[in-house]
């Protein structure tokens, strides 16, 4: 592979995707902290912190899933030639409305997952999509991607 092509791919696609995934993942750590929305989320599910299984699996899997989401998001921006901040935030909203929120809501309808917990989960997904948009806009502004 031509070194310039590889450099362009890293700069315009992989690095922005990775950094966006890191920030979206970190947002989740804050979002579900007991002093932010974690306590309310547990309450809505009629659980206590003791009911949660302590383990690293959710954390180990969440980051690669955000990275996959971010890679796809960045690919769409490049492929569809979406460059303006307004367009980037619009595509974030559209992706959430079409692909993230419906499965969360449908799953709750069949499992009986409490609506308050669904709202916290779905709003975190939307916030994550906004992080992807904000990072993309910021990196374009800084000339990184």
C-alpha positions in Angstrom: 0.0 0.0 0.0 1.2 3.5 -0.9 2.4 5.2 2.3 0.5 8.4 1.4 -2.8 6.4 1.0 -2.2 4.8 4.4 -1.4 8.1 6.0 -4.6 9.6 4.5 -6.7 6.7 5.7 -5.3 6.9 9.2 -5.8 10.7 9.3 -9.2 11.0 7.8 -10.8 7.7 8.9 -9.2 5.6 11.6 -7.9 8.3 14.0 -11.2 10.3 14.0 -13.2 7.1 14.5 -10.9 5.9 17.3 -11.0 9.3 19.2 -14.7 9.6 18.8 -15.2 6.1 20.2 -13.0 6.9 23.2 -15.1 10.0 24.0 -18.5 8.2 23.5 -17.3 5.3 25.7 -16.1 7.8 28.4 -19.5 9.5 28.2 -21.1 6.1 29.1 -18.9 5.9 32.2 -20.2 9.3 33.3 -23.8 8.7 32.1 -24.3 5.5 34.1 -22.4 6.7 37.2 -24.6 6.4 40.2 -24.5 10.1 40.9 -25.5 11.0 37.3 -28.1 8.7 35.8 -26.9 5.3 37.0 -28.9 5.5 40.3 -32.0 6.4 38.5 -31.4 3.7 35.9 -31.1 1.1 38.7 -34.2 2.4 40.4 -36.2 2.2 37.2 -35.1 -1.4 36.8 -36.0 -2.0 40.4 -32.4 -3.1 41.1 -29.7 -2.1 43.5 -26.0 -1.9 42.8 -25.6 -5.3 44.5 -27.8 -6.8 41.8 -25.4 -5.9 39.1 -22.8 -8.5 38.1 -19.4 -7.1 38.7 -17.2 -7.8 35.8 -15.3 -6.3 33.0 -17.3 -7.8 30.1 -19.6 -4.9 29.5 -16.7 -2.5 29.4 -14.6 -4.8 27.3 -17.4 -5.1 24.7 -18.7 -1.5 24.8 -15.6 0.2 23.5 -15.2 -2.0 20.4 -18.9 -1.5 19.6 -18.6 2.3 19.9 -15.5 2.0 17.6 -17.5 0.0 15.1 -20.3 2.6 15.2 -17.8 5.4 14.8 -16.1 3.7 11.9 -19.4 3.4 10.1 -20.3 6.9 11.0 -17.0 8.3 9.6 -17.3 6.1 6.5 -20.8 7.6 5.9 -19.6 11.1 6.2 -16.8 10.5 3.8 -18.8 8.4 1.3 -21.8 10.8 1.3 -19.5 13.9 1.2 -21.1 15.3 4.4 -18.9 18.2 5.6 -20.9 21.0 7.3 -21.6 20.8 11.0 -25.4 21.0 10.5 -25.3 18.1 8.1 -23.1 16.0 10.5 -25.5 16.6 13.4 -28.5 15.9 11.1 -27.1 12.5 10.1 -26.5 11.8 13.8 -30.2 12.4 14.5 -31.3 10.4 11.5 -29.1 7.4 12.4 -30.4 7.4 16.0 -34.0 7.7 15.0 -33.8 5.0 12.3 -31.3 2.5 13.8 -30.5 3.0 17.5 -33.7 4.1 19.2 -36.3 1.7 17.5 -34.5 -1.6 18.6 -34.2 -0.3 22.1 -37.9 0.6 22.3 -39.0 -2.6 20.5 -36.9 -4.8 22.8 -38.5 -3.1 25.8 -42.0 -3.8 24.5 -41.3 -7.5 24.4 -39.2 -7.8 27.6 -41.1 -5.4 29.8 -38.1 -3.3 30.3 -39.3 -0.2 32.3 -39.8 2.9 30.2 -37.7 5.1 32.5 -34.7 2.8 31.9 -35.4 2.7 28.2 -35.4 6.5 28.1 -32.0 6.6 29.9 -30.5 4.0 27.5 -31.9 5.6 24.4 -30.9 9.1 25.4 -27.3 7.8 26.0 -27.3 6.4 22.5 -28.4 9.8 21.1 -25.8 11.5 23.2 -23.2 9.1 21.9 -24.2 9.9 18.3 -23.9 13.6 19.1 -20.4 12.9 20.5 -19.5 11.3 17.1 -20.8 14.4 15.4 -19.1 16.9 17.7 -15.8 15.1 17.4 -16.1 15.0 13.6 -16.9 18.7 13.4 -14.1 19.6 15.9 -11.5 17.6 14.0 -12.6 19.2 10.7 -12.3 22.6 12.3 -8.8 21.8 13.6 -7.9 20.3 10.2 -7.2 16.9 11.6 -9.6 15.1 9.3 
